[in-house]
Amino acid sequence: MTIRTLLAATLVAASLGGALMGAPARADDGHTPQPPRQKWSYAGVFGSFDQGQLQRGFQVYKEVCSACHSMKLVAFRNLAEPGGPGYSAAQVKALAATYQVKDGPNDSGEMFERPGRPADRFPPPFPNDQAAAAANGGKAPPDFSVLAKARTYERGFPWFVLDALPFTGYSEQGVDYIHALLVGYEDPPKGTEVPDGGHYNKYYPGHIIAMPNPISEGQVSYPKGDDGRPVVPETVDQYAKDVSAFMAWAAEPHMMARKALGLRVILFLIVLAGLLYYVKKRVWADVGGETHGLQPELHKTY
C-alpha cells in the first residue's frame, strides 16, 4: 500500500468515525427533543396520500397559513391531478377565480391583475421578500412549496443507516418536524428569558422562534358528517397533521406516480433476471459439467 493510499484510507475512516460519533451529539445540542415519529398514510413503498386529509390540510393552509407563507411552485391545476387532494376541474377553476393574479404587460405596457386560472400558481401574500420581511418582524416567512423536504433533523447512529433502506426506510423527518413545531408551543420553563417578539417552542432549535403560535383549538371548521359532528377532531394536533401532510404533497405532487413507476420497474427487473438466468442455462447446457469444460486436459486424473 502506497503512502497516498494509506493517507486517503485514514482520512475516510476518520471522517466516517467523526460522523458516527458526532451525530447523536448534534441531535441533542441545546437539549432540543427529537420530534415524535408520526404515522402517515403515504409512508413506505406502498403508501398513498389520504385525499380527505389533503383537502383538510389545504383548508388549514388557505385559512391560516396563506396569510404569511407563499406556495409559489404549486399551481391550482395540481389540486385536480391524480394522487393529490382529488378536487374536480370545475372546483379548481372556481377556486383559482377567487385569487387575483398579476399579469401583463398589456398593450399599454402596464401590468394588471386578473382572476386566477387553473394554470396559474398560487400568488404570494406579499409582493416581494422585503415586504414580507417588513410585515413579519424583519424576516420573510419561508415558502411552503418544498418546505417538507427542506426541513429535517438528525436521528444519529444507527438510525440514519436504517433510514436509507428501501422497504423499511424513514423519509418523513420533514413532516414530523413540522408537526412537532406546530404543537410544540408552550410556556417557557422557569428561568428562561424570551425576548420581545420571540416565542417558546420546545422542538425549535434554541427554543426561541419568531413565528407566533399560528393555530388554536377549533380555529378551522372541518366538514361535518351525517351526525353533524366534524369528521375528525378540530384540535391543534389534527390541524398540524393535516397541514403537514398537505405540505408533503405540495413538495412532491407526483409521489404516487413515482412509486407506481418504481414498482413496475422492480417487477420488470425481477422478470428480466429470471429470463437471463434461463437463457444462461440454455446457452451453457451443451458445455457439460466440470470434466467436460473448455479445457478438459486440466481436469485429467493421473
C-alpha positions as a Markdown table, in Angstrom:
| # | Residue | x | y | z |
|---|---|---|---|---|
| 1 | Met | 0.0 | 0.0 | 0.0 |
| 2 | Thr | 1.4 | 3.4 | -1.0 |
| 3 | Ile | 1.6 | 6.4 | 1.3 |
| 4 | Arg | -1.0 | 8.2 | -0.7 |
| 5 | Thr | -3.5 | 5.3 | -0.5 |
| 6 | Leu | -2.8 | 4.9 | 3.3 |
| 7 | Leu | -3.5 | 8.6 | 3.9 |
| 8 | Ala | -6.7 | 8.5 | 1.8 |
| 9 | Ala | -7.9 | 5.5 | 3.8 |
| 10 | Thr | -7.1 | 7.2 | 7.1 |
| 11 | Leu | -9.0 | 10.4 | 6.1 |
| 12 | Val | -12.0 | 8.4 | 5.0 |
| 13 | Ala | -12.0 | 6.4 | 8.3 |
| 14 | Ala | -11.6 | 9.5 | 10.4 |
| 15 | Ser | -14.4 | 11.3 | 8.6 |
| 16 | Leu | -16.8 | 8.3 | 9.0 |
| 17 | Gly | -15.9 | 7.8 | 12.6 |
| 18 | Gly | -16.4 | 11.5 | 13.3 |
| 19 | Ala | -19.8 | 11.4 | 11.6 |
| 20 | Leu | -20.9 | 8.4 | 13.6 |
| 21 | Met | -19.7 | 9.7 | 16.9 |
| 22 | Gly | -20.9 | 13.3 | 16.3 |
| 23 | Ala | -24.4 | 12.6 | 15.0 |
| 24 | Pro | -26.0 | 12.0 | 18.4 |
| 25 | Ala | -24.3 | 15.0 | 20.0 |
| 26 | Arg | -25.6 | 17.3 | 17.3 |
| 27 | Ala | -29.1 | 15.9 | 17.6 |
| 28 | Asp | -29.1 | 16.7 | 21.3 |
| 29 | Asp | -27.5 | 20.2 | 21.1 |
| 30 | Gly | -29.4 | 22.7 | 23.1 |
| 31 | His | -31.4 | 19.9 | 24.8 |
| 32 | Thr | -33.9 | 20.0 | 21.9 |
| 33 | Pro | -36.0 | 16.8 | 22.0 |
| 34 | Gln | -36.4 | 14.9 | 18.8 |
| 35 | Pro | -39.8 | 15.3 | 17.1 |
| 36 | Pro | -42.1 | 12.3 | 17.8 |
| 37 | Arg | -42.5 | 10.0 | 14.8 |
| 38 | Gln | -46.0 | 10.1 | 13.4 |
| 39 | Lys | -47.9 | 7.6 | 11.2 |
| 40 | Trp | -48.5 | 8.8 | 7.7 |
| 41 | Ser | -50.7 | 7.1 | 5.1 |
| 42 | Tyr | -48.2 | 7.8 | 2.3 |
| 43 | Ala | -45.2 | 6.4 | 4.1 |
| 44 | Gly | -43.4 | 3.4 | 2.7 |
| 45 | Val | -43.3 | 1.9 | -0.7 |
| 46 | Phe | -47.0 | 1.0 | -0.8 |
| 47 | Gly | -48.3 | 4.1 | 1.0 |
| 48 | Ser | -50.6 | 6.7 | -0.6 |
| 49 | Phe | -52.0 | 10.1 | 0.2 |
| 50 | Asp | -55.3 | 10.4 | 2.0 |
| 51 | Gln | -57.4 | 12.7 | -0.1 |
| 52 | Gly | -59.6 | 13.7 | 2.8 |
| 53 | Gln | -56.5 | 14.7 | 4.8 |
| 54 | Leu | -55.0 | 16.6 | 1.9 |
| 55 | Gln | -58.2 | 18.6 | 1.5 |
| 56 | Arg | -58.3 | 19.4 | 5.2 |
| 57 | Gly | -54.7 | 20.3 | 5.1 |
| 58 | Phe | -55.3 | 22.7 | 2.1 |
| 59 | Gln | -58.2 | 24.2 | 4.1 |
| 60 | Val | -55.8 | 24.9 | 7.0 |
| 61 | Tyr | -53.2 | 26.4 | 4.7 |
| 62 | Lys | -55.8 | 28.6 | 2.9 |
| 63 | Glu | -57.5 | 29.9 | 6.0 |
| 64 | Val | -54.4 | 30.2 | 8.3 |
| 65 | Cys | -51.0 | 29.8 | 6.7 |
| 66 | Ser | -51.5 | 31.5 | 3.4 |
| 67 | Ala | -51.7 | 34.9 | 5.1 |
| 68 | Cys | -47.9 | 34.8 | 5.6 |
| 69 | His | -46.5 | 31.8 | 3.7 |
| 70 | Ser | -46.4 | 31.6 | -0.1 |
| 71 | Met | -46.5 | 28.4 | -2.2 |
| 72 | Lys | -45.0 | 29.7 | -5.4 |
| 73 | Leu | -44.2 | 26.3 | -7.0 |
| 74 | Val | -47.7 | 24.8 | -6.8 |
| 75 | Ala | -50.3 | 25.5 | -9.5 |
| 76 | Phe | -54.0 | 25.4 | -9.0 |
| 77 | Arg | -54.3 | 22.6 | -11.5 |
| 78 | Asn | -52.1 | 20.4 | -9.4 |
| 79 | Leu | -55.0 | 20.1 | -6.9 |
| 80 | Ala | -57.0 | 18.1 | -9.5 |
| 81 | Glu | -54.2 | 15.8 | -10.7 |
| 82 | Pro | -54.2 | 12.1 | -9.8 |
| 83 | Gly | -52.6 | 11.3 | -6.4 |
| 84 | Gly | -53.5 | 14.7 | -5.0 |
| 85 | Pro | -56.4 | 16.2 | -3.0 |
| 86 | Gly | -58.8 | 15.0 | -5.6 |
| 87 | Tyr | -60.6 | 18.2 | -6.5 |
| 88 | Ser | -62.5 | 18.3 | -9.7 |
| 89 | Ala | -61.6 | 20.5 | -12.7 |
| 90 | Ala | -64.6 | 22.7 | -12.0 |
| 91 | Gln | -63.7 | 23.1 | -8.3 |
| 92 | Val | -60.2 | 24.1 | -9.2 |
| 93 | Lys | -61.4 | 26.6 | -11.8 |
| 94 | Ala | -63.8 | 28.2 | -9.3 |
| 95 | Leu | -61.0 | 28.3 | -6.6 |
| 96 | Ala | -58.5 | 29.9 | -8.9 |
| 97 | Ala | -61.0 | 32.6 | -9.9 |
| 98 | Thr | -61.1 | 33.7 | -6.2 |
| 99 | Tyr | -57.5 | 34.8 | -6.4 |
| 100 | Gln | -56.1 | 37.9 | -8.2 |
| 101 | Val | -53.0 | 37.2 | -10.3 |
| 102 | Lys | -50.6 | 39.8 | -11.6 |
| 103 | Asp | -50.3 | 39.6 | -15.4 |
| 104 | Gly | -49.0 | 41.6 | -18.3 |
| 105 | Pro | -47.8 | 43.8 | -19.7 |
| 106 | Asn | -50.9 | 44.8 | -21.7 |
| 107 | Asp | -51.0 | 46.7 | -24.9 |
| 108 | Ser | -50.1 | 49.9 | -23.0 |
| 109 | Gly | -47.1 | 48.2 | -21.4 |
| 110 | Glu | -48.7 | 48.1 | -17.9 |
| 111 | Met | -49.1 | 45.3 | -15.5 |
| 112 | Phe | -52.6 | 44.4 | -14.4 |
| 113 | Glu | -54.5 | 42.0 | -12.2 |
| 114 | Arg | -56.9 | 39.4 | -13.4 |
| 115 | Pro | -58.8 | 36.4 | -11.8 |
| 116 | Gly | -56.7 | 33.3 | -11.5 |
| 117 | Arg | -56.8 | 30.4 | -13.9 |
| 118 | Pro | -56.0 | 26.7 | -13.2 |
| 119 | Ala | -52.7 | 27.0 | -14.9 |
| 120 | Asp | -51.6 | 29.8 | -12.6 |
| 121 | Arg | -49.5 | 29.2 | -9.5 |
| 122 | Phe | -50.7 | 30.3 | -6.1 |
| 123 | Pro | -50.0 | 34.1 | -5.8 |
| 124 | Pro | -47.8 | 35.0 | -2.8 |
| 125 | Pro | -49.3 | 37.1 | 0.1 |
| 126 | Phe | -46.7 | 39.8 | -0.3 |
| 127 | Pro | -45.3 | 41.4 | -3.5 |
| 128 | Asn | -41.7 | 40.7 | -2.6 |
| 129 | Asp | -39.4 | 39.3 | 0.1 |
| 130 | Gln | -38.7 | 42.8 | 1.5 |
| 131 | Ala | -42.4 | 43.5 | 2.1 |
| 132 | Ala | -42.8 | 40.0 | 3.6 |
| 133 | Ala | -39.9 | 40.7 | 6.0 |
| 134 | Ala | -41.2 | 44.1 | 7.0 |
| 135 | Ala | -44.5 | 42.6 | 7.9 |
| 136 | Asn | -43.1 | 39.7 | 9.9 |
| 137 | Gly | -40.5 | 41.2 | 12.2 |
| 138 | Gly | -37.6 | 41.5 | 9.8 |
| 139 | Lys | -37.6 | 38.1 | 8.2 |
| 140 | Ala | -39.7 | 36.8 | 5.4 |
| 141 | Pro | -41.6 | 33.6 | 6.2 |
| 142 | Pro | -40.4 | 30.6 | 4.2 |
| 143 | Asp | -42.2 | 29.4 | 1.1 |
| 144 | Phe | -44.3 | 26.3 | 1.6 |
| 145 | Ser | -43.7 | 24.6 | -1.8 |
| 146 | Val | -40.8 | 22.3 | -0.7 |
| 147 | Leu | -40.5 | 23.1 | 3.0 |
| 148 | Ala | -41.5 | 19.5 | 3.9 |
| 149 | Lys | -38.4 | 18.3 | 2.0 |
| 150 | Ala | -36.1 | 21.1 | 3.2 |
| 151 | Arg | -36.7 | 20.6 | 6.9 |
| 152 | Thr | -35.2 | 17.6 | 8.7 |
| 153 | Tyr | -33.3 | 16.6 | 11.8 |
| 154 | Glu | -30.5 | 14.1 | 12.6 |
| 155 | Arg | -31.5 | 10.8 | 14.3 |
| 156 | Gly | -28.0 | 9.7 | 14.9 |
| 157 | Phe | -26.3 | 6.3 | 14.6 |
| 158 | Pro | -27.6 | 3.6 | 13.8 |
| 159 | Trp | -30.9 | 5.1 | 12.8 |
| 160 | Phe | -29.6 | 7.1 | 9.8 |
| 161 | Val | -28.3 | 3.8 | 8.3 |
| 162 | Leu | -31.7 | 2.1 | 8.8 |
| 163 | Asp | -33.5 | 5.2 | 7.3 |
| 164 | Ala | -31.7 | 4.6 | 4.0 |
| 165 | Leu | -33.1 | 1.1 | 3.5 |
| 166 | Pro | -35.6 | 0.9 | 0.6 |
| 167 | Phe | -38.5 | -1.0 | 2.3 |
| 168 | Thr | -38.1 | -0.1 | 5.9 |
| 169 | Gly | -36.6 | 3.4 | 5.4 |
| 170 | Tyr | -37.8 | 6.6 | 7.1 |
| 171 | Ser | -38.1 | 9.7 | 4.9 |
| 172 | Glu | -40.8 | 11.6 | 6.8 |
| 173 | Gln | -38.4 | 13.6 | 9.0 |
| 174 | Gly | -39.6 | 16.9 | 7.5 |
| 175 | Val | -43.3 | 16.4 | 8.2 |
| 176 | Asp | -42.6 | 15.0 | 11.6 |
| 177 | Tyr | -40.6 | 18.1 | 12.4 |
| 178 | Ile | -43.3 | 20.5 | 11.0 |
| 179 | His | -46.0 | 18.7 | 13.0 |
| 180 | Ala | -43.9 | 18.8 | 16.2 |
| 181 | Leu | -43.2 | 22.5 | 15.7 |
| 182 | Leu | -46.9 | 23.4 | 15.4 |
| 183 | Val | -47.8 | 21.5 | 18.6 |
| 184 | Gly | -44.6 | 22.5 | 20.4 |
| 185 | Tyr | -45.6 | 26.0 | 21.6 |
| 186 | Glu | -45.8 | 26.2 | 25.4 |
| 187 | Asp | -45.0 | 28.4 | 28.3 |
| 188 | Pro | -41.2 | 28.7 | 28.9 |
| 189 | Pro | -39.6 | 26.9 | 31.9 |
| 190 | Lys | -38.8 | 29.0 | 34.9 |
| 191 | Gly | -35.6 | 30.9 | 34.4 |
| 192 | Thr | -35.9 | 31.0 | 30.6 |
| 193 | Glu | -36.0 | 34.5 | 29.2 |
| 194 | Val | -37.9 | 35.0 | 26.0 |
| 195 | Pro | -37.0 | 38.3 | 24.1 |
| 196 | Asp | -39.6 | 40.6 | 22.7 |
| 197 | Gly | -41.1 | 39.2 | 19.5 |
| 198 | Gly | -40.0 | 35.7 | 20.4 |
| 199 | His | -42.0 | 32.6 | 21.4 |
| 200 | Tyr | -41.0 | 29.5 | 23.2 |
| 201 | Asn | -41.2 | 26.2 | 21.3 |
| 202 | Lys | -39.7 | 23.1 | 22.7 |
| 203 | Tyr | -39.0 | 21.5 | 19.3 |
| 204 | Tyr | -37.4 | 24.5 | 17.7 |
| 205 | Pro | -33.6 | 24.6 | 17.9 |
| 206 | Gly | -32.7 | 27.0 | 20.6 |
| 207 | His | -36.4 | 27.0 | 21.6 |
| 208 | Ile | -37.0 | 30.7 | 20.7 |
| 209 | Ile | -38.9 | 31.2 | 17.5 |
| 210 | Ala | -40.2 | 34.4 | 15.9 |
| 211 | Met | -43.4 | 32.9 | 14.5 |
| 212 | Pro | -46.2 | 33.1 | 17.0 |
| 213 | Asn | -48.4 | 30.1 | 17.5 |
| 214 | Pro | -50.5 | 30.0 | 14.3 |
| 215 | Ile | -53.3 | 27.7 | 15.2 |
| 216 | Ser | -55.6 | 27.0 | 18.2 |
| 217 | Glu | -58.3 | 24.6 | 19.1 |
| 218 | Gly | -61.4 | 24.9 | 16.9 |
| 219 | Gln | -59.9 | 27.6 | 14.7 |
| 220 | Val | -60.7 | 25.8 | 11.4 |
| 221 | Ser | -64.2 | 24.3 | 10.9 |
| 222 | Tyr | -63.9 | 20.9 | 9.2 |
| 223 | Pro | -66.6 | 19.3 | 7.1 |
| 224 | Lys | -69.3 | 17.6 | 9.2 |
| 225 | Gly | -70.6 | 14.0 | 9.0 |
| 226 | Asp | -74.1 | 12.8 | 8.9 |
| 227 | Asp | -74.4 | 13.2 | 12.7 |
| 228 | Gly | -73.4 | 16.9 | 12.4 |
| 229 | Arg | -70.0 | 16.4 | 14.0 |
| 230 | Pro | -66.7 | 17.1 | 12.4 |
| 231 | Val | -65.2 | 14.1 | 10.5 |
| 232 | Val | -62.0 | 14.5 | 12.6 |
| 233 | Pro | -61.3 | 16.4 | 15.8 |
| 234 | Glu | -60.8 | 20.1 | 15.4 |
| 235 | Thr | -57.7 | 20.1 | 17.5 |
| 236 | Val | -54.2 | 21.6 | 17.1 |
| 237 | Asp | -52.7 | 18.1 | 16.8 |
| 238 | Gln | -55.1 | 17.3 | 13.9 |
| 239 | Tyr | -54.6 | 20.6 | 12.2 |
| 240 | Ala | -50.9 | 20.1 | 12.4 |
| 241 | Lys | -51.1 | 16.6 | 10.9 |
| 242 | Asp | -53.4 | 17.6 | 8.1 |
| 243 | Val | -51.4 | 20.7 | 7.0 |
| 244 | Ser | -48.1 | 18.7 | 7.3 |
| 245 | Ala | -49.5 | 16.0 | 5.0 |
| 246 | Phe | -50.6 | 18.7 | 2.6 |
| 247 | Met | -47.1 | 20.2 | 2.6 |
| 248 | Ala | -45.6 | 16.8 | 1.9 |
| 249 | Trp | -47.9 | 16.5 | -1.1 |
| 250 | Ala | -47.0 | 20.1 | -2.2 |
| 251 | Ala | -43.3 | 19.2 | -2.1 |
| 252 | Glu | -43.8 | 16.1 | -4.3 |
| 253 | Pro | -47.2 | 16.2 | -6.1 |
| 254 | His | -46.3 | 13.2 | -8.3 |
| 255 | Met | -45.2 | 10.9 | -5.5 |
| 256 | Met | -47.8 | 8.3 | -6.2 |
| 257 | Ala | -46.9 | 8.2 | -9.9 |
| 258 | Arg | -43.2 | 7.8 | -8.9 |
| 259 | Lys | -44.0 | 4.9 | -6.5 |
| 260 | Ala | -46.1 | 3.2 | -9.1 |
| 261 | Leu | -43.4 | 3.5 | -11.7 |
| 262 | Gly | -40.8 | 2.2 | -9.3 |
| 263 | Leu | -42.8 | -0.9 | -8.5 |
| 264 | Arg | -43.3 | -1.6 | -12.2 |
| 265 | Val | -39.5 | -1.2 | -12.8 |
| 266 | Ile | -38.8 | -3.6 | -9.9 |
| 267 | Leu | -41.2 | -6.2 | -11.3 |
| 268 | Phe | -39.6 | -5.8 | -14.7 |
| 269 | Leu | -36.1 | -6.3 | -13.4 |
| 270 | Ile | -37.2 | -9.4 | -11.5 |
| 271 | Val | -38.7 | -10.9 | -14.7 |
| 272 | Leu | -35.7 | -9.9 | -16.7 |
| 273 | Ala | -33.4 | -11.5 | -14.1 |
| 274 | Gly | -35.3 | -14.8 | -14.4 |
| 275 | Leu | -35.2 | -14.7 | -18.2 |
| 276 | Leu | -31.5 | -14.0 | -18.2 |
| 277 | Tyr | -30.9 | -16.9 | -15.8 |
| 278 | Tyr | -33.0 | -19.2 | -18.1 |
| 279 | Val | -31.1 | -18.1 | -21.2 |
| 280 | Lys | -27.8 | -18.7 | -19.5 |
| 281 | Lys | -28.8 | -22.2 | -18.5 |
| 282 | Arg | -29.9 | -23.0 | -22.1 |
| 283 | Val | -26.8 | -21.5 | -23.7 |
| 284 | Trp | -24.4 | -23.3 | -21.5 |
| 285 | Ala | -26.3 | -26.6 | -21.3 |
| 286 | Asp | -24.2 | -28.3 | -24.1 |
| 287 | Val | -20.9 | -27.4 | -22.5 |
| 288 | Gly | -21.3 | -30.0 | -19.8 |
| 289 | Gly | -20.0 | -30.3 | -16.3 |
| 290 | Glu | -16.6 | -29.8 | -14.7 |
| 291 | Thr | -14.8 | -32.7 | -16.5 |
| 292 | His | -16.2 | -31.6 | -19.9 |
| 293 | Gly | -15.3 | -27.9 | -19.8 |
| 294 | Leu | -13.4 | -25.8 | -22.3 |
| 295 | Gln | -10.1 | -27.2 | -21.1 |
| 296 | Pro | -10.7 | -30.8 | -20.2 |
| 297 | Glu | -7.0 | -31.5 | -20.0 |
| 298 | Leu | -6.8 | -29.5 | -16.9 |
| 299 | His | -9.1 | -32.0 | -15.1 |
| 300 | Lys | -7.4 | -35.2 | -16.1 |
| 301 | Thr | -6.7 | -37.7 | -13.3 |
| 302 | Tyr | -3.2 | -39.4 | -13.4 |
